């Protein structure tokens, strides 16, 4: 059962202060790269798994999506999503992504951002996504990059040349990591890139684009705080489509 850390009051208050929470997609530096990996959403039936505050769903409707269903475990996140959505035609459902079964062959795009690393069973998740898409469609998601996620709590060191370096350990040891992020004791799951790619392929989802996201020179000049992303990627962006005949 997934940990519902987002309904912890202290965690929720802390999370609500970060830029992507306050500003939506405009506060997510990877959004331009991620947007370029998406299909044209006009007329699409969209399923947003781990929708959080609902920023992507609102963007999809504004850009012509036919419908959006946002699913999230957190009651507090969904309350905020409802407030921000107003009368836009978006439906929200509170559910645990580990056990939630979306309707089969009901969506053209399944989207999920920064939720996969909270799920223990990625194989079951991909099976459900594939069923939701039917014989065609796209699955686009982001997750913590395995280089970042392998170590329970990030650690920076100084290398032999006196430069700042990122410490990695137990990369090939997959499984839960107990991290301290905003609050202590947050459970996330590490899996290698190979595991993710092979699992997607096994379920008939073909990689169309893969981005170990880092800032461009222009983005880094505008946001110097992104310098860490040049040393190690924190996010992995993945775009897939249903394989023909799968």
N, C-alpha and C positions, 0 to 999 in steps of 0.2 A: 504494500500500500504506500503510495507516494506521501511524502511528508508535506503537510500543508503549512509551511513556514510563513507564507504570505499573509495568513490570517492572524499571525502573532502580532500584537499591536505595536511592539517596539520595532520589529522588523519592518512592518508595513510603513510605519512613519519614516524610518530611515530610507527605505526603498523609494518612497514617494518624493524624496528630495533630489534623487539623481537626475541628470539632464533628460534621459530618455523617458523618465516617468513624468516630468514636468512639461516637457516640450513635445512629446510624442515622437513621430518619425524624424522631425527636425533635430531632435536631440540625440539621434542615433548616428554616429559618424559613418557607420557602414552602410546606411540606407541607400545612398546613390549607387553603390556597387550592387547591392541586393536588388534594387529596383530594376537594374539593367538585366538581371537574371530571370525576371518574371515574364510570363506571357502577357499579351494584351488582355486585360481583365474585362473588357467590354463584353457584356452578355454572359459572363461566366457565373456559375454557381460555386461559391467559395466557402470552404470550411477552414476556419482559423482555430487550430488546436493549441491551447495555451495562450488565449487571446489577450490576457492581462487587461489593460485599460482600454483595449479596443481600437487602438490607433490605426492598425492596418485595415481592419474592417471598414472604418470610416473612409480611409483613402480609397479602398476598392469601390465602395458605393459612389464616391465622388467621381471616380474614373469609369463608371458605367457598368459595374458588376450587376448581374441580375438579382443576386441574393447573397447574403452573408450569414453564416451561423458561427458564432464565437463560443468556444468551450473553454472553461477554466475551472480549476479546483477551488480557487479562492473566492469566498463570498465578498470580501472587502474589495478585491480587484473588480469584480463584476458590478458591485454597487457604483464604483467610480465610472466604469465603462458605461453603464446606463445613464449616469448624470451627463457625461460628455457627449453621448450619442444623441440625446434629445429624441426627436421624432424620426430620425433616419430609419429606414427599413432594415434593421439588423436584429437578429434574434440571438439571445444569449442563453446558454445552458451551463449550470454548475455541475461538473462531473470530474471524476478522477480519470486522467488519460490512460492510466494503467488498465482500467477496466471498461472504459467507455467504448461502445461499439457504434460507430457512425453507420448511417443507412448505406446499404450497398448500392453502387452505381448511381450515386446521387449528386456527385460533385465533379466539376471540371478542374478545380484547383484546390489542393490542400496545402495550407501554409502553416508554418510553425516557427516561431522565433524564440530562441533561448529557453526552450522547454525540454528538449530531448535529453539534456544532461541530468534532468531530475528523474528520468525513467529508468527503471532497472531492466526491463525487458524490451530492448530495441527491436528484436525480431518480431514479437507480437505486435508492436506498434506499427511496423512496416507492413505486416500482413493486413492490418485494419485499414491503413491508408490505401493500400493497393485495392482492396475490396471497395472502398468508398469511391474510387476513381473509375471503376468499371474497366472498359476496354480502351479508354483514352483519357488523357489529362496529365496534369503536372503536379509534382510534389516539390515544393521549395521550402527549405528550412535552414535555420542557423542554430549552431550549438557552440559551446565552449570548445575551442581547439584542443585536441588531445595533448598537445605539448603543454598547454596551460593547465589542463584538467588532471594530468597524470599525478601531479604533486598536490597533496591535500591542501596545503597552504602555500601560496607563492613565496619563493625565496630568491632574493637577488644576492649575487656574490661579486667579488672582484677577481678577475682572471689574472693570469701571470703577467699580462701586459699592462695591468692596472686599469683595465676597462670593465665597465659594468656588464655582468653576464647573468643569464637566467639559469637557475638550477633545475634540472629535470631528474626525476627518480622514478623507478618502477613503471616505466612507460608500457612495457608488455605485460604488466600485471593488471588486468582489467577488473573492474568492480567498484564498490562504493568508496567514496572519499568523504570523510567528515571534515568540513571546512568551517572556517570562521570568516564569514562575509556579512557585514552589517550586524549580524548576531552570531553567537557561538552555536556550534552543533548543527550546521546546515548540511544535509546529506545530498551529495551529487554522485553521478556515476561516470567513471572514466572508461572509454573504449577506444581502441586504436582506429586510425583512418581506414586501415584494411578491413577491420571488422564492419565498420559502417558501410563501406563501398560494397563489400561482398554480400552483406545482408540485403542491401537495396537491390542488387542484381538478382539475388535468389528469389526475390519477390516480384521480379519483372519490372523493376524501376531502373531505368538506364540513366547514367550520369550525363547531363548536358553541359554543366558548368560546375567548376569547383574553385573556390576562392579562399585561400588562406589569408584573410583580409589584413591589409596594412594600409596606412595612409599614403596618399600621393604626396609629392613634394609640396604642392599647393596646399593640401589639407594640413600637412605638418606645419607649414609656415603660419597658417591661420590658427592652428590649435597645437601649440608646442607640447601640451600635456600628452599628446598621442605618441611621443617619442618611444615609449616602451613597446609600442606595437611594431616598431622597426626591429627591435631586438628579438622579440618573440611574438607570434600571433596569438591573440586571445580568442579570436572568433574564426569559425569555419563556416563558410556559406556554400550551400549545396543546392543545385537545381537538377531535378530529374523529370523524366517523362515515362509514361507507361510504354513498355516495349511492344512493338507491333507483334501481334500473334501470341502474346504471353497470356 
